Amino acid sequence: MITLSPLRWGKPYESLDFTDVVHFDTGEPIARVGNVGGGIVGRDMRKAHKAREALLQFSTDDLVERCKKAAVLFESADLTVGDSQQSVDQFVHQQSASTGLPEHMCRSNMAKNSFVLSNIDQILNCLTRGLDLSIFSKGYGEEGRGVIVSYQSQTPVLGAVLPNNSPGVHTLWLPAIPLQVGLALKPGSQEPWTPYRMVSAFIEAGIPSEAFGLYPGGHDAGGAIMTKTPRSMIFGSAQTVAQHEGNPRVQAHGPGFSKVLIGDDVVDDWENYLDLLVESVLSNSGRSCINCSGIWASRHTREIAAAIAEKIGPVDVLPPTDTQAQLAAFTVPAMATGTHAMVQQDLAEAGVEDMTESFGEKLVERDHCAYLRPMVVHADSPDRQVASKEYMFPFVSVVECPQDQMLKRIGSTLVGTVLTQDPKLIHAAGSSVDIDRVNIGPIPTNRLNWLQPHEGNLIDFLYRSRAYQVADMPVAAHA
């Protein structure tokens, strides 16, 4: 059984407290993880400046090339992870075994992380609008119009309290390294695999180990990272996001409430978009913030809901090794039963109809885990509570709403795909402050363009643009 030890600025720490990571279906231990408390994290953060100092010994161009090498190692090499050598197949199997994700989804998320690192130069070029990256290490430089620009680092390290639900979110903290900002990560209790393997790949690629801290542990470890690092990100529920709202030190990532809006000019041809709707709802077992949780249209909504239900309603539980598996397990059964109970409350409201009812029971309970099969519900008005819900399985509400009311009623929306050729609706969607990522035309909500920012620009989060002027200094006369 593999043992994963905390990493304190590149040095493994022999913990006295261990937690087992268990197989989601059998309950058998598959890894032993050493824990640290908030006190150790707090002490280490006093030395966080050394992480950035270690990265500043390399040029940004050099770090970019090393990141590209790390991408290849992460996706293809045997790497030292904990006290063992880990192959790619072992990584996929271990991640699937602890998270409940089918193995082919683990490989897909692995490819996402590798893609971001492989293209990190293009991504940073887009995020900085073409600035010379050396400006971020030097502090100032020429913009290209004879104007000096300056960016001041706001933190020596980026802290992150990482989740268990989908390994694809790790793409959000990867760009910190080529920006010469260290990492202090609290791995998810059920998904320590990606941060441990990625840090191993970084170090193997020649990036100094002093730039990395890995701090598995309880809530106090995560709390210490959040309070002791000047910039941190956290992943959680809507309540977690609300708790940190307005805090410039924290970038909180929660439910996406991503939606597809179908304009009146194309809604009569809704069948042309059925595959797009199904992909947006079902991909990655509905676990991502970019999965579609709401489809809004002014008419044909019941037919749309019924057609999606015909496609995804029959989807059933398959073994995680099956390449056709489309459902991930809830590794904590109570989360599945609690979610199922909340959905049943939603269905009790007048004007709400379960379009997948005929496809059998939705809650599938096992000895150590549980599953929720896909659900499609129809809401005859945005006033129905289910119209503003998101759940961590393939679940979507199809909402009937007049087009002129949609953008006023949709609420917070991470990804908004707007199916229309109506210039007025396109302009209104682009102007909406409720939509973070706008897709105009037939683009599934789950398909991201990594050359664009996701839930905020990491550059703006880690650095501050400021005025910087340099005067011509007179040459001092020698005595």
C-alpha positions as CSV (number, residue, x, y, z in Angstrom):
1,M,0.0,0.0,0.0
2,I,1.4,3.4,-1.0
3,T,2.2,6.0,1.7
4,L,1.9,9.7,0.9
5,S,3.8,11.9,3.2
6,P,3.3,15.7,3.6
7,L,5.8,17.8,1.7
8,R,7.2,20.8,3.6
9,W,8.9,23.0,1.0
10,G,10.3,20.0,-0.8
11,K,11.2,17.9,2.2
12,P,9.0,14.9,3.1
13,Y,7.7,15.0,6.6
14,E,7.3,11.9,8.8
15,S,3.8,12.4,10.2
16,L,2.6,10.8,13.4
17,D,-1.1,10.8,12.3
18,F,-2.3,8.9,9.2
19,T,-5.6,8.5,7.3
20,D,-6.5,5.6,5.0
21,V,-7.7,6.3,1.5
22,V,-10.1,3.5,0.8
23,H,-11.6,1.9,-2.3
24,F,-15.1,3.4,-2.9
25,D,-16.8,0.0,-3.6
26,T,-14.9,-2.4,-1.3
27,G,-13.8,-0.2,1.6
28,E,-10.3,-1.7,1.3
29,P,-7.4,0.7,2.1
30,I,-5.4,1.6,-1.0
31,A,-3.2,4.4,0.4
32,R,-2.0,5.8,3.7
33,V,-1.7,9.6,3.9
34,G,0.2,11.4,6.6
35,N,-1.6,14.4,8.1
36,V,-0.4,17.7,9.4
37,G,-2.2,20.2,11.6
38,G,-2.7,23.9,11.2
39,G,0.2,24.7,13.4
40,I,2.8,23.1,11.1
41,V,1.2,24.8,8.1
42,G,1.4,28.2,9.9
43,R,5.0,27.7,10.7
44,D,5.8,26.8,7.1
45,M,4.1,29.8,5.8
46,R,6.6,32.0,7.6
47,K,9.2,30.6,5.1
48,A,6.9,31.0,2.0
49,H,9.2,33.7,0.6
50,K,11.8,31.0,0.0
51,A,9.5,29.2,-2.5
52,R,9.3,32.3,-4.7
53,E,13.0,33.0,-4.3
54,A,13.8,29.5,-5.5
55,L,11.6,30.1,-8.6
56,L,13.1,33.5,-9.3
57,Q,16.5,31.8,-9.9
58,F,15.0,30.6,-13.2
59,S,13.8,32.8,-16.1
60,T,10.1,32.6,-16.9
61,D,11.0,31.2,-20.3
62,D,13.0,28.5,-18.6
63,L,10.1,27.7,-16.2
64,V,7.7,27.5,-19.2
65,E,10.0,24.9,-20.9
66,R,10.2,22.9,-17.7
67,C,6.5,23.0,-17.3
68,K,6.1,21.5,-20.8
69,K,8.5,18.7,-19.8
70,A,6.5,18.2,-16.6
71,A,3.3,17.8,-18.8
72,V,4.9,14.9,-20.7
73,L,6.2,13.3,-17.5
74,F,2.8,13.6,-15.8
75,E,0.9,12.0,-18.6
76,S,3.4,9.3,-19.6
77,A,6.2,8.5,-17.2
78,D,6.7,6.4,-14.1
79,L,7.1,8.9,-11.2
80,T,8.0,8.8,-7.6
81,V,4.8,9.4,-5.7
82,G,5.0,9.0,-2.0
83,D,7.1,6.0,-1.2
84,S,6.4,4.2,-4.5
85,Q,7.0,4.4,-8.2
86,Q,3.7,5.1,-9.9
87,S,2.9,4.3,-13.5
88,V,0.2,6.0,-15.5
89,D,-2.1,3.0,-15.3
90,Q,-1.6,2.8,-11.5
91,F,-2.4,6.5,-11.2
92,V,-5.7,6.1,-13.1
93,H,-6.7,3.0,-11.2
94,Q,-5.9,4.6,-7.8
95,Q,-7.7,7.8,-8.6
96,S,-10.8,5.9,-9.9
97,A,-10.7,3.6,-6.8
98,S,-10.8,6.5,-4.3
99,T,-13.0,9.0,-6.2
100,G,-15.6,6.7,-7.8
101,L,-14.9,8.2,-11.3
102,P,-14.8,5.7,-14.1
103,E,-11.2,5.1,-15.3
104,H,-11.7,6.6,-18.7
105,M,-12.9,9.9,-17.1
106,C,-9.7,9.9,-15.0
107,R,-7.6,9.6,-18.1
108,S,-9.6,12.4,-19.7
109,N,-9.0,14.7,-16.7
110,M,-5.4,13.7,-16.8
111,A,-5.2,14.8,-20.4
112,K,-6.8,18.2,-19.5
113,N,-4.1,18.9,-16.9
114,S,-1.3,17.8,-19.3
115,F,-2.8,20.0,-22.1
116,V,-2.7,23.1,-19.9
117,L,0.9,22.6,-19.0
118,S,1.9,21.7,-22.6
119,N,0.4,24.9,-23.8
120,I,1.2,27.1,-20.8
121,D,3.1,29.6,-23.0
122,Q,0.1,30.3,-25.2
123,I,-2.2,30.4,-22.1
124,L,0.0,32.9,-20.3
125,N,0.3,35.0,-23.5
126,C,-3.4,35.2,-23.7
127,L,-4.0,35.9,-20.0
128,T,-1.3,38.7,-20.1
129,R,-2.4,40.1,-23.5
130,G,1.0,39.4,-24.9
131,L,3.2,41.0,-22.2
132,D,6.8,39.9,-21.9
133,L,6.7,37.4,-19.0
134,S,10.0,38.7,-17.7
135,I,8.1,41.8,-16.5
136,F,6.5,39.7,-13.8
137,S,9.9,38.7,-12.3
138,K,11.7,42.0,-12.9
139,G,8.7,44.0,-11.7
140,Y,8.5,46.4,-14.7
141,G,9.3,46.6,-18.4
142,E,8.5,48.0,-21.7
143,E,5.0,47.3,-23.0
144,G,5.9,48.0,-26.6
145,R,4.6,51.6,-27.0
146,G,7.4,53.2,-25.1
147,V,5.4,52.9,-21.9
148,I,6.7,51.2,-18.8
149,V,4.3,48.7,-17.2
150,S,4.7,47.2,-13.8
151,Y,3.3,44.2,-12.0
152,Q,3.8,43.6,-8.4
153,S,3.5,40.1,-6.9
154,Q,0.9,40.0,-4.1
155,T,2.1,36.7,-2.6
156,P,5.1,34.4,-2.6
157,V,2.8,31.4,-2.8
158,L,-0.6,30.4,-4.0
159,G,-2.5,28.4,-1.4
160,A,-5.2,26.0,-2.5
161,V,-7.7,23.8,-0.6
162,L,-8.4,21.2,-3.2
163,P,-11.6,19.2,-3.9
164,N,-12.5,15.5,-4.4
165,N,-15.2,15.8,-7.1
166,S,-13.3,16.3,-10.3
167,P,-9.6,16.2,-11.0
168,G,-10.0,18.6,-13.9
169,V,-10.1,21.6,-11.6
170,H,-6.3,21.3,-10.9
171,T,-5.8,23.2,-14.2
172,L,-6.6,26.4,-12.3
173,W,-3.5,26.4,-10.0
174,L,-0.9,25.0,-12.5
175,P,0.0,28.4,-14.1
176,A,1.4,29.7,-10.7
177,I,4.7,28.0,-11.2
178,P,5.8,29.7,-14.5
179,L,4.6,32.9,-12.9
180,Q,7.3,32.3,-10.2
181,V,4.8,31.8,-7.4
182,G,5.1,28.8,-5.2
183,L,2.3,26.4,-4.2
184,A,0.9,25.4,-0.8
185,L,-1.7,22.7,-1.5
186,K,-4.1,20.8,0.8
187,P,-4.9,17.7,-1.3
188,G,-8.5,16.4,-1.2
189,S,-8.9,13.5,1.2
190,Q,-10.1,11.2,-1.6
191,E,-8.2,12.7,-4.5
192,P,-4.6,13.3,-3.4
193,W,-3.3,11.7,-6.6
194,T,-3.3,14.6,-9.0
195,P,-1.4,17.1,-6.8
196,Y,1.1,14.5,-5.6
197,R,1.8,13.2,-9.2
198,M,1.9,16.7,-10.6
199,V,4.4,18.0,-8.0
200,S,6.5,14.9,-8.7
201,A,6.5,15.7,-12.4
202,F,7.4,19.4,-11.7
203,I,10.4,18.3,-9.6
204,E,11.5,15.6,-12.1
205,A,11.4,18.3,-14.8
206,G,13.9,20.4,-12.9
207,I,11.7,22.8,-11.0
208,P,13.1,23.3,-7.4
209,S,11.3,21.2,-4.8
210,E,11.5,24.2,-2.4
211,A,8.6,25.7,-4.4
212,F,6.1,23.1,-3.2
213,G,4.2,22.3,0.0
214,L,1.7,19.5,0.2
215,Y,-0.3,19.5,3.4
216,P,-2.9,16.8,3.8
217,G,-4.9,17.0,6.9
218,G,-8.2,18.2,8.5
219,H,-10.1,21.4,8.4
220,D,-7.4,23.2,10.5
221,A,-4.8,22.5,7.8
222,G,-7.0,24.0,5.1
223,G,-7.9,26.9,7.4
224,A,-4.3,27.7,8.0
225,I,-3.6,27.8,4.3
226,M,-6.5,30.1,3.8
227,T,-5.5,32.5,6.6
228,K,-1.7,32.4,6.3
229,T,-1.3,32.8,2.5
230,P,-1.9,36.2,1.0
231,R,-3.6,34.6,-2.0
232,S,-5.5,31.3,-2.0
233,M,-8.3,29.4,-3.8
234,I,-10.9,27.1,-2.4
235,F,-13.4,24.8,-3.9
236,G,-16.8,24.0,-2.3
237,S,-20.5,24.6,-2.1
238,A,-22.5,27.8,-2.7
239,Q,-22.2,28.4,1.1
240,T,-18.4,28.3,0.8
241,V,-18.4,30.8,-2.1
242,A,-20.7,33.1,-0.1
243,Q,-18.4,32.9,2.9
244,H,-15.5,34.4,0.9
245,E,-17.5,36.8,-1.3
246,G,-15.8,40.2,-1.5
247,N,-12.5,38.9,0.0
248,P,-9.7,39.9,-2.5
249,R,-7.4,37.3,-0.9
250,V,-9.5,34.4,-1.8
251,Q,-10.7,33.0,-5.1
252,A,-13.6,30.7,-4.3
253,H,-14.9,28.2,-6.9
254,G,-18.3,26.6,-6.3
255,P,-21.3,25.4,-8.2
256,G,-21.4,26.7,-11.8
257,F,-25.2,26.8,-12.4
258,S,-24.1,26.6,-16.1
259,K,-27.0,27.0,-18.6
260,V,-28.1,26.8,-22.2
261,L,-30.5,29.5,-23.4
262,I,-32.4,28.8,-26.6
263,G,-33.5,31.9,-28.5
264,D,-37.0,32.3,-30.0
265,D,-35.4,32.4,-33.5
266,V,-34.0,28.8,-33.3
267,V,-36.2,27.1,-30.6
268,D,-38.5,25.5,-33.2
269,D,-35.4,23.7,-34.5
270,W,-34.4,22.5,-31.0
271,E,-33.8,18.9,-32.2
272,N,-30.7,20.1,-34.1
273,Y,-29.1,20.9,-30.7
274,L,-30.1,17.7,-28.8
275,D,-26.7,16.1,-28.8
276,L,-25.2,19.4,-27.5
277,L,-27.7,19.4,-24.7
278,V,-27.0,15.8,-23.8
279,E,-23.2,16.3,-23.8
280,S,-23.5,19.4,-21.6
281,V,-25.5,17.6,-19.0
282,L,-23.9,14.1,-19.0
283,S,-20.2,14.6,-19.5
284,N,-17.8,13.8,-16.6
285,S,-20.9,12.3,-14.8
286,G,-22.3,15.8,-14.3
287,R,-19.7,16.5,-11.6
288,S,-18.2,19.7,-13.1
289,C,-19.2,23.3,-12.5
290,I,-19.3,23.6,-16.3
291,N,-21.9,20.9,-16.7
292,C,-25.3,22.2,-17.7
293,S,-27.8,22.4,-14.9
294,G,-30.5,24.4,-16.6
295,I,-31.9,24.7,-20.2
296,W,-34.2,27.7,-20.7
297,A,-36.5,28.3,-23.6
298,S,-39.8,30.1,-24.2
299,R,-41.6,27.1,-25.8
300,H,-41.2,23.4,-26.6
301,T,-39.7,22.9,-23.2
302,R,-41.6,19.8,-22.4
303,E,-40.6,18.2,-25.7
304,I,-37.0,19.2,-25.1
305,A,-37.0,17.7,-21.6
306,A,-38.6,14.4,-22.9
307,A,-36.1,14.1,-25.6
308,I,-33.1,14.5,-23.3
309,A,-34.7,12.1,-20.9
310,E,-34.9,9.5,-23.6
311,K,-31.2,9.9,-24.2
312,I,-29.9,9.9,-20.6
313,G,-32.7,8.3,-18.6
314,P,-31.6,4.7,-19.4
315,V,-28.0,5.3,-18.3
316,D,-27.2,2.8,-15.6
317,V,-24.3,1.9,-13.3
318,L,-21.4,0.1,-14.9
319,P,-18.0,-1.0,-13.4
320,P,-15.4,1.8,-13.3
321,T,-13.2,-0.1,-15.7
322,D,-15.9,-0.2,-18.4
323,T,-15.1,2.3,-21.1
324,Q,-18.9,2.9,-21.5
325,A,-19.4,3.9,-17.8
326,Q,-21.0,7.3,-17.6
327,L,-21.8,7.5,-13.9
328,A,-19.4,8.2,-11.0
329,A,-20.1,6.8,-7.5
330,F,-20.8,8.9,-4.4
331,T,-18.0,7.7,-2.2
332,V,-19.9,8.9,0.9
333,P,-23.3,7.2,0.5
334,A,-25.0,9.8,2.8
335,M,-24.3,12.5,0.1
336,A,-26.3,10.4,-2.4
337,T,-29.2,9.7,-0.1
338,G,-29.3,13.4,1.0
339,T,-29.2,14.7,-2.5
340,H,-31.9,12.2,-3.6
341,A,-34.1,13.5,-0.7
342,M,-33.6,17.1,-1.8
343,V,-34.6,16.3,-5.4
344,Q,-37.7,14.6,-4.1
345,Q,-38.6,17.8,-2.3
346,D,-38.1,19.7,-5.5
347,L,-40.4,17.4,-7.4
348,A,-43.2,17.9,-4.9
349,E,-43.7,21.5,-6.0
350,A,-46.6,22.2,-8.4
351,G,-45.4,22.8,-11.9
352,V,-42.4,20.5,-11.7
353,E,-42.4,17.1,-13.5
354,D,-39.8,14.3,-13.5
355,M,-39.3,13.4,-17.1
356,T,-37.1,10.4,-16.3
357,E,-39.5,8.8,-13.9
358,S,-40.3,5.9,-16.2
359,F,-36.6,4.8,-16.4
360,G,-36.6,3.3,-12.9
361,E,-35.1,4.1,-9.5
362,K,-32.6,6.8,-9.4
363,L,-30.8,6.0,-6.1
364,V,-28.6,2.9,-6.4
365,E,-27.1,1.9,-3.0
366,R,-24.1,-0.3,-2.5
367,D,-22.4,-1.5,0.7
368,H,-19.7,1.3,0.7
369,C,-21.0,3.8,-1.9
370,A,-24.1,4.9,-3.8
371,Y,-25.0,6.2,-7.3
372,L,-27.6,8.6,-8.6
373,R,-28.8,7.9,-12.1
374,P,-29.5,10.9,-14.5
375,M,-32.6,13.0,-14.0
376,V,-34.3,15.5,-16.2
377,V,-37.1,17.7,-14.7
378,H,-39.4,20.1,-16.4
379,A,-40.3,23.4,-14.7
380,D,-43.2,25.4,-16.1
381,S,-41.7,28.7,-14.7
382,P,-38.5,30.2,-13.4
383,D,-40.4,30.6,-10.1
384,R,-40.0,26.9,-9.4
385,Q,-37.2,26.3,-6.9
386,V,-35.7,23.5,-9.0
387,A,-34.9,26.1,-11.7
388,S,-32.1,27.4,-9.5
389,K,-30.7,24.1,-8.3
390,E,-27.5,22.2,-9.2
391,Y,-26.6,18.7,-8.0
392,M,-23.4,16.6,-8.3
393,F,-24.7,14.1,-10.8
394,P,-26.3,14.3,-14.3
395,F,-29.3,16.5,-13.4
396,V,-30.9,19.2,-15.5
397,S,-34.0,21.3,-15.2
398,V,-35.7,22.5,-18.5
399,V,-37.3,25.8,-17.7
400,E,-40.1,27.5,-19.6
401,C,-39.4,31.2,-19.7
402,P,-40.1,34.1,-22.1
403,Q,-37.0,35.2,-23.9
404,D,-37.2,38.8,-22.7
405,Q,-37.2,37.5,-19.1
406,M,-34.4,34.9,-19.4
407,L,-31.3,37.1,-18.7
408,K,-33.2,38.8,-15.8
409,R,-34.0,35.5,-14.2
410,I,-31.1,33.0,-14.7
411,G,-29.0,34.2,-11.8
412,S,-25.3,33.4,-11.4
413,T,-24.2,31.4,-14.4
414,L,-20.6,30.2,-14.9
415,V,-21.0,29.1,-18.5
416,G,-23.9,30.4,-20.6
417,T,-24.4,28.9,-24.0
418,V,-26.8,31.1,-26.0
419,L,-28.3,29.4,-29.0
420,T,-29.4,32.2,-31.3
421,Q,-28.7,34.4,-34.2
422,D,-30.7,37.3,-32.8
423,P,-28.3,40.3,-32.5
424,K,-30.3,41.8,-29.7
425,L,-30.1,38.6,-27.6
426,I,-26.4,38.2,-28.4
427,H,-25.7,41.7,-27.3
428,A,-27.8,41.3,-24.1
429,A,-26.0,38.1,-23.2
430,G,-22.6,39.7,-23.7
431,S,-23.7,42.5,-21.4
432,S,-25.1,40.3,-18.7
433,V,-23.1,40.5,-15.5
434,D,-24.6,37.2,-14.4
435,I,-22.8,35.1,-17.1
436,D,-19.0,34.5,-16.6
437,R,-18.2,32.6,-19.7
438,V,-20.4,33.4,-22.7
439,N,-20.7,30.9,-25.6
440,I,-22.6,32.3,-28.6
441,G,-23.8,29.5,-30.8
442,P,-23.7,25.7,-30.6
443,I,-20.9,25.2,-28.1
444,P,-21.5,22.6,-25.3
445,T,-21.1,24.2,-21.8
446,N,-18.4,21.6,-20.9
447,R,-16.0,22.6,-23.8
448,L,-13.6,25.2,-22.6
449,N,-11.1,27.3,-24.5
450,W,-8.1,27.1,-22.2
451,L,-6.7,30.3,-23.8
452,Q,-9.4,32.3,-22.0
453,P,-9.7,33.0,-18.3
454,H,-11.9,30.7,-16.1
455,E,-13.7,32.3,-13.1
456,G,-11.2,35.2,-13.0
457,N,-7.8,35.9,-14.4
458,L,-5.1,34.3,-12.3
459,I,-2.7,37.1,-13.4
460,D,-4.9,39.7,-11.8
461,F,-5.3,37.6,-8.7
462,L,-1.6,37.0,-8.1
463,Y,-0.2,40.3,-9.4
464,R,-1.2,44.0,-9.1
465,S,-0.8,46.4,-12.0
466,R,0.7,49.7,-10.8
467,A,2.3,52.9,-12.1
468,Y,6.1,52.8,-12.4
469,Q,8.1,55.8,-13.8
470,V,11.8,56.0,-14.3
471,A,13.5,59.4,-14.5
472,D,16.8,60.1,-16.3
473,M,19.3,60.4,-13.5
474,P,22.2,62.8,-13.9
475,V,25.6,61.2,-13.9
476,A,27.5,61.9,-10.7
477,A,30.9,63.7,-11.3
478,H,33.9,61.9,-10.0
479,A,36.1,63.7,-7.6
